[in-house]
Amino acid sequence: MFPTVREVLALEPVRNGAPRVVAGECGLDQAVRWVHSSEVPDIATLLRGGELVLTTGIGLPPDEAGLRRYIADLAEVGACGLAVEMGRRYAQRLPAVMVRTADELGFPLVELHRGTPFVAITEAVHSMIIDAQLAELRATEEIHQRFTDLSVEGAGPAEVVAQAAALAGAPVVLENLSRQVLAYDAAGGSAELLLASWEAHSRAIRPAGRTAHDAASGWLVTAVGARGQDWGRLLMRVPSADPRYVILIERAASTLALGRLIDPDPEGPHRTLLHALLNHTMPVEEVTLRARALGVPLDRRHLIGLVIRPPLSQAAERALSEMSVKGLVGTLDPSSAAVLLALRDKSDEPEALRQFAARLQRSDKSVVIAAGEGVSSPREARRSLVEAAQVADAVRHPVTGIVRLTDVGLAGLLHMLRDEPRLQTFVERELGPLLAYDAHHPREQLLGVLRVYLECGRNKSAAAEHSHLSRPAFYERLAKIRKILGVDLDAVPACLSLHVALLALDALRS
């Protein structure tokens, strides 16, 4: 926000005074908070630090001890420099004692060898400071407005992090307390390099304070959390703890904390990656990189897609943790959750699935766990997840253990084909007249009679008993079905076709 002494010396009104730095060059990069002109020898008592003092020297002490004290007092209160106009008190050069004392203290001492109105210097520097302050205010206002808009829109962590990186022009990483990356933006740089060995790198970053800059690593860090409960850290790779960077990172952290309060979704990053695999919303390489940053390596692993109904995602996370198995876990929709297991070797699959099912079904015996075929690369993971979802759709009743495609049978096959127009046409051709009849005669429900007859293996006596009808009444309804459909209910091929149509109808109605 403030110009340095070096920048002030480069201003035209100062250059018109032919400035020459005679001592304290190492302090030229100090910030100039204000410019103050004075001929009072004890001016140090009126300063607060950061002032550049201008003087003609006519009021300075006459003795060496007084001059030494004058320079030392200015340095002690934090003044950033002293510029003395030559010609009134001192003709060609400043007293050696002033130069020597200033050099010892690293205090910038400047000789102005041409007369220059101090007001011109003061106006130029103060305009520079005020312009910088206005620019800083505008930048701060923009930061607050951007993140307020993100909060109102319910933006996710990835959007907040991306906005912070764009405003800072620097990489930004959001991590949890276990140093796993929840979101990041490389600001145009290499994500691979940014996240390489992230956990070890992050643990070496130890700033002093809730928001602080770690000079050794070059990261500005702030805690993320609310209500006294931190759940992560936000890191921005910038050269210093510049006030604008501090405002930016703290505002971003506040937006993230507010978002978590509104939508406490700890499985968000996992769910995002699973949806990305299923819906192609992110390149597979990006999914792999992000998963690795979350502590779930997908490359060079045996991957198995699972779908769980109902969506016991928390129980699934606990099961994986107890088994010391890595995997992505997240809800797919209100009725199901997905898991992508990442096993070290294909031979681990049977035991891992057995243990996982046992743990999950111990907490809920009605849960259905469907598995796709194991694959060897992240590019094939989608196929395994899709197959698992299809198998889960096909399961009509709770099943102990893991359900695979080979377990779902004809009913499962028909369920997977339920959106196929030719299957729908088949159902209408086989059962349409009977469905139309039942719609106009709701008390008879002949479809139910046909279903019981076929499920009892065409045993009319057993079917009548299961229907709670007398034999004559049951036989009468079978005759009516035969007439409506125009089929021989004693013929095996006709009954087989009707049975398949009933199973397909169930799949269509599910």
N, C-alpha and C positions, 0 to 999 in steps of 0.2 A: 504494500500500500504506500509506503513512504520511500522517497528517493534516497540514494546513498550520498555520502559526501563526494564521492567520485563523480556521480551524476550531476550534483549541484555545481561542481567546478567546471563541468562541460557546458553549462547554460551560458547563453550569449552575454547577459549583463555581468556575469562573473568573469568570462573570458576577456571582456573589455577592460577589466581591471588588471590584466596581465598577471594572473595568479602563479605563484611558485610554492610548491609544497617543500617546506624545509625540515619537517620532522613528522614522525608518526604515520608514515605511509601505510603501515600495516593496519591502520584504523580507517582507511578510506572507504571501506565497504560497510561502515556503520550506517544505520538509517537516520535520516534527518527528520525529526518530528516537527520541528519549527525553527524559524530563524529569528534571532533576537539581537538587536543592536544596542550597545550600552557602553558608556565610558565610566561606569561605577566600578571601583576596584573590588568590591565584595559582591559582585553580581551572582556568584555561585549560590548565595543564600536564597536567591529568587527563582532559581531554576528547578525543574523537576526531572530532567534527563532527556536526552535526545535533541537538545538544541544546538544549532550552529551559531556561535557568537561572533558578531561583527563589531570591530572597534577601530578607532584611529590611534589608540594608545595614549592619548593625552592624559587619561586619568589613571594610568597604571602606576604601581609603586615605583619609587625612584631607586630602591636598593635591590640587590640581588636576592636577598632572603624574601623580600616582598614579592618579587616576580616569580620565584620558585613556588611560593605558597599560592599565588594567583593561578598558575597552571595546574598545580596539584589539586586545588579545590574544584576547578572546573572538571577535571578528570574524575574526581571522587563522586561528584553528584550525577555523573553520567552524561555530561555535555559531549557532543560528538565531534567538536572541533572549534578552532579559533582562527578567524581571518583578520589580519591587521593591515589597515591601509598605511602604506609607507609615505613619508614626506612631512608629516606633522610632528610626530614625536620622534620617530626613527627615520633617518634619511635613506640609507641603503639596505640595511639588514637589521634583523631583530637581535636583541642581546643574546649572547651565547648561552647564558644560563637558561633562558626560555627554551631555546632549541634543544639543549641537552636534557632538560627536565621533561619536555614533551616527548622526546625520543625514548627516554627511559620508560615512560608510561604508555607508549603507543598511542599518544594523543595527537591527532592531526593538527599541524600548525602551518598556516598559509600566509604568505606575504602577498599583498596586492600592490603592484608597483605603478599602477596608474589610478588616478582618482576616479571613483565610480560611486554614484549616488546609492547609498545603502538601501533606499526605498525601492530602487529598481530590482536589486537582488532579492529583497524581501518579497516583493510582489510576484516575481517569477517563481520563486520556490514555493510560496504559499499557494499560488495558482496550480502548480504542479501537484502539490499535496491534496488540495481540494478536489481537483479533477480525478486523482487516483481514488480518493475516498468515495466520490460519486460513482465512479466505475465499480468500486467494490460493493457499494450499496445496491447498484443495479444487478451485479452478478449474484449477490446474496438473495435479492428479491426473486431473480430468475430461478435460483436453486430451490427456494421455498415454494414457488409456484409450481415448478415441475413436479416436485415430490408430493405436493398437496393434490395435484391432479392424479398422480399415480395412486394415492391413498383412496381418493374418491372413486376411482375406476376399479378398485380392487385388484390392482396389478400384482402379479406373482413375483417371487424373489428374482427370477431371471430378468424380468423387465426392470426392476429397481436397480439391480446390479449393472445392467446394460446402460441405463440412464446415468448412473454415477460415473461409469467409465467414459461415457461420451462427454460429460461435463468436465471431467478431470483430464481427459486425453491420456489416460494411464490405465494399466491393468487393475482390475478389481476382483477380489475373491471373497465369497461368503462361505464360511465353514462352520461346522457344528463344534461342540466341545471336545469331540474325539478327533478333531483336525481332519474330518472328512469334508470334501468340497460339496456344498449344496448348490451353488451357482457361481458362475464366473464370467468375465468378459476380458479377453486378451487385448482389447483396444487395438486390433489390427495386427498384433504380434502373433507369435507361435504359441498356440494353446498347449502343444506337446511340451515345449520347453517350460512354459509357465507352470504346468502341473506335474512335471517330472519330480518324483520322490517328494510329493507335496507334504505328506504328513511329517517326515523328518525335517524338511525345510521349515515348516510352520512351527514346530516345537522349538526351533532355535530362535524364533522371533519372540523376544520378551520385553515389550515396552514397559516403561515405568508409569503406570497410571491407566485410567479407564480409556482415555484417548491420548495416544502418544506416538512419537515417531522413533522407530528403531534405526538409528543411523548405520549400524553395522550391516543390516540387511536391506535398508532402503525402503522399508514398508511403514506406512502410517496405519495404525491399528486402533479400532474402537470396539468395545463390547456391544453385543446386540441382545436386548432382552427388555422386559418390563415387569413392573410389580416386584422388583427385587430379585427376579429370577432370570439370569442370563442363560441363553441357549446357543449362543454362537459368537463369532467374531467376524468383523468386516475389515478387510485389508486392502489398501490402495498403495501401489508402488509409485511414490513421489519423492522428490529430493529432500523435502523438508516439511516441517509442521507449519507451513504457511497458513495464515488464518482462513483463507478461502478454502483450502483443502480440508481443514478441520471442520469448518461449517458444512461443507459438502458431505464428508463421510459421516458426520453425526446426524445430519438430516436424513441421509439414506438409511442409517441404522434405525432411526426413529420410525421411518416408514415401514421397514421390515418388521420391527417389533409390533407396530400397530396391526400390520397385516396378519401376524401370527395370532394376536389377541382376537381378531375378527374371525379368522379361519385357522384354528389350530390344527394344521395338517402336517405332522412330522413325516409322513410317508410321501410327501409331495415330490421330492426329487426322484425317488424310485418309480412312483406312478408315472411321472412325466416320461421317463425313459421307456417304460413298458408301453405306454401309448405311442411313443415315437416309433418303436419297433413295429407295432401293429398297424399304424396308420401312415407310415413313411413321412412323418413330419420333421425328421432330422436324419442326416446321413448316418449310416451305420458306424462309420469311423468316429463321428462325434459322440454317438451313444456309447461306444466302447471307451472313449477317452473319459467321458463324464462318469461312467460306471466305475472305472478304475480309480478316479478321484474320490468316489464314494466308498472305496474299499472293496469293490466287487469286480475283480478282474474277469473279463469275458473272453479275451483272446487266449488261445491254447488251453481251453477248458472244454469239458463235455457238458453241454447245455441241455436242460430239459424244461420244457414249458409245462406249467401246471395251472389249472383253473379250479378254484374252490368255491363251492356254494353251500351255505350262505357265505358272504365275504368275511371270513375270519382272519383278516390281515394281521391283527396284533398277535393272535395265537400262532399264526404262521411265522412271524418274526421271532417269537419266543422259541418255537420249535427249532428254527435254524440256528439260533444262538446256542441252545442246549446241545445241538449236534456239532457245533463248530463248523458249520457249512455256510459258504457264501451264497448269496442270492439276492435278486431284486424282488421286492414285495410291494404290491399296490392294488388298490381297488380298481376294477374295470367299470363297474356300474353298480347301482344299488343292490344287485342280487349276486354279484360275483367278485372275486379277487383273483389276481394272477400272481404267479411266482415263476421266476426264471432261475432255476438252480444252476450253479456253476461248480461242477465237480472237477477234481484234478484228473480223474481217469474214468473211462467208460466202465471199468469193472466195479466202480463204487456205486453204480446206479441202483442195483437191486436192493442193497442194504440201506442206502440213503432214502429211497422211496418208502421202504418198509418202516423205518424209524419215523420218518416224517408223518406218514399216515397214522401210525400208532399214537403219536403225541397229539395230533390234531383231533383224532376221533375219540381220544380219551376225554377231551374237553367238550365235544359235541358229537354224539353218536349218529346224528342225522346228517352230518356234513358229507358232501360228495367231493371227492378229489379226483379230477380227471387229468391224465398225463398224455402229452404228445410224444412223438418219437424223439429220442435223444439225437442231438446234432453236434457237429464238431467246430462250428464257427459262428460268430455273431450274425453273419449274413443269413444263416439258416434258422436263426432263433425264431423269427416270425412264423415260419412254417410249423415249428413245434408248438408255439403258443396258440396258433389258429386251430391246429388239430385238437389240442386240449380243450379249447372252447367248444368245438363241435361235439366232442365226446361228452362234455358236461351237459350240453343241450340235450343230448340223446338219452341221458340217464333219467328214467322215470321214477325210480325208488332209491332210497339210501342203500349204498353198497359198502361193505367192509373192505378196507384196503384201497389200493389205487385202481382206478378204472382206465383201461386202455381202449384203443379203437377196436381191438379184437373181441372186447367184452360186451359191446353194445347190441349185437345181434341185429335182426331185421328191423325191430322197432327203432333202434338207434340209427340205422341206415336211412330209414324213411324220414326220421326227424331231421337228419342232415340235408335231405332232399326236399324239405317242405316248401321251399321257395321256388321249386322247379315247376313251371307251368304245365308240363306234361304229366307230372304226378297229380296236380290239382284236377286236370282234365280226366285222368283215370278215375279219381274218386267220384267226380260228378257223373261219369258214365256208369259206374257200378252202383252207386248209392243215391244218386240225385233224385229219382222218383220216390224212393222211400223217405228221404229227408223232406221232400215237399209234402208227402202225405202226413208225416208227423207234425209238420208245421200247421196243418189245417185240422189235425185231430190230436191235440196235445195230451189227451187222456190215455190214448192207446200206446204211444211210444213204441212202435214196432221195431225201431232200430235197436232198442235194448233187448228185445226178444231175440232178434237175429244174433246179437253179440253173445248172449248166453248160450244159444244153440250151438254156435261155432266153437265157443270156449269149452263146451262140454263134449267136444268131439263128435257132434251130431247125434248124441244120445238123447232122444226126445224125452224119455222119462226123467233122466237126471236134470235136463234143462228145465222141464216143467216144475220140478221140485225147487230148483234154484230161483225160479221166477215167482214162486209162491202162487202158481196158477194150477188149476185142475188140468188134467191131461186133455180133456176135450177143448177147454178154452185155449190151451197152448197150441193144440193141433190146428184149431181154427185160425189162430193168428199166423201160424206158419203158412197156412194155405193162402192167407191174404198177402203175406210177403211174397210168396211164389208168384202170385198173380200180378202184383205191382211191379216186381222186378223182371218178371218173365224168365225166371231161371229154375232149374231143377235143383232143389235143396238136398237131394240125395246124391247128386253127382259130385265127386271129389274135386275135379278141376274148377267147377263153378263155385263151390264153397271155399276153396283155396283163394280164388280171386277175390271173393267177398271179404274174406278174413284180412287179406293184405290191404284192401281198400279201407276196412275199419281201422287198422293200425295207422294207415296214412292219414285218415281223418283225425285220429287222436293227435298225430304230429302237427297237423295244420291248426288244430284248435289250441295247442299248448302255448 
